[in-house]
């Protein structure tokens, strides 16, 4: 699954266009490398998002099979790393 679709489907971003803008501005990294929107992600990858005031890291636990997932099931797909 593409990184922009993944960020949207597991509710890290509200819309895919927001994910694409973040990626285009270089604030999303996959395994420490600046990601492109077409980057395919896999289980075990670490996504780092550099917000203005903070940095958040997520480890991918599984890839969703549907376009969107309920916010209550987010813990099944990603784990926030401190």
Secondary structure per residue as TSV (DSSP state, phi and psi in degrees):
chain	resnum	aa	ss	phi	psi
A	1	X	-	360.0	141.4
A	2	X	B	-68.1	148.8
A	3	X	H	-62.5	-38.3
A	4	X	H	-66.7	-39.3
A	5	X	H	-68.1	-39.3
A	6	X	H	-63.2	-47.1
A	7	X	H	-57.3	-38.3
A	8	X	H	-75.2	-42.4
A	9	X	H	-70.6	-25.9
A	10	X	T	-100.7	14.8
A	11	X	T	66.6	30.5
A	12	X	S	-77.9	-38.4
A	13	X	S	-119.2	155.9
A	14	X	S	-78.8	-32.5
A	15	X	S	-136.3	152.9
A	16	X	H	-64.7	-33.3
A	17	X	H	-63.8	-32.9
A	18	X	H	-66.1	-43.1
A	19	X	H	-59.7	-45.1
A	20	X	H	-63.9	-39.3
A	21	X	H	-64.5	-42.8
A	22	X	H	-62.2	-42.5
A	23	X	H	-65.9	-42.2
A	24	X	H	-63.1	-30.1
A	25	X	T	-88.1	1.9
A	26	X	T	77.2	21.5
A	27	X	-	-95.4	-4.1
A	28	X	E	-109.1	125.7
A	29	X	E	-120.3	143.2
A	30	X	E	-117.9	118.1
A	31	X	T	54.5	38.0
A	32	X	T	83.3	2.3
A	33	X	E	-114.9	133.4
A	34	X	E	-57.5	128.4
A	35	X	-	-90.6	153.4
A	36	X	-	-105.0	156.8
A	37	X	T	-59.1	-28.9
A	38	X	T	-86.1	-0.5
A	39	X	-	-62.3	124.9
A	40	X	B	-84.6	136.0
A	41	X	-	-106.3	161.0
A	42	X	-	-137.6	164.5
A	43	X	T	-60.9	133.6
A	44	X	T	99.1	-15.8
A	45	X	-	-66.4	152.8
A	46	X	E	-114.0	123.2
A	47	X	E	-100.5	128.0
A	48	X	E	-115.1	130.2
A	49	X	E	-120.4	120.9
A	50	X	E	-94.6	95.4
A	51	X	-	-78.2	173.0
A	52	X	S	-61.7	-42.4
A	53	X	S	-105.0	-10.0
A	54	X	-	-154.6	172.4
A	55	X	E	-126.2	131.1
A	56	X	E	-120.2	139.1
A	57	X	E	-121.8	137.8
A	58	X	E	-130.1	135.8
A	59	X	E	-100.5	133.9
A	60	X	E	-82.7	122.2
A	61	X	-	-95.2	-36.9
A	62	X	-	-160.2	161.6
A	63	X	-	-99.3	126.8
A	64	X	-	-68.7	146.8
A	65	X	S	-93.1	-12.0
A	66	X	S	-109.3	167.1
A	67	X	S	-67.1	-36.6
A	68	X	-	-138.8	153.9
A	69	X	-	-126.1	151.3
A	70	X	-	-65.4	145.5
A	71	X	G	-58.0	-31.4
A	72	X	G	-67.4	-20.5
A	73	X	G	-99.6	10.1
A	74	X	H	-58.2	-34.9
A	75	X	H	-65.1	-19.1
A	76	X	H	-76.1	-22.1
A	77	X	H	-105.1	-33.5
A	78	X	E	-136.2	153.2
A	79	X	E	-126.9	126.1
A	80	X	E	-77.1	129.2
A	81	X	E	-100.9	134.5
A	82	X	-	-89.6	360.0
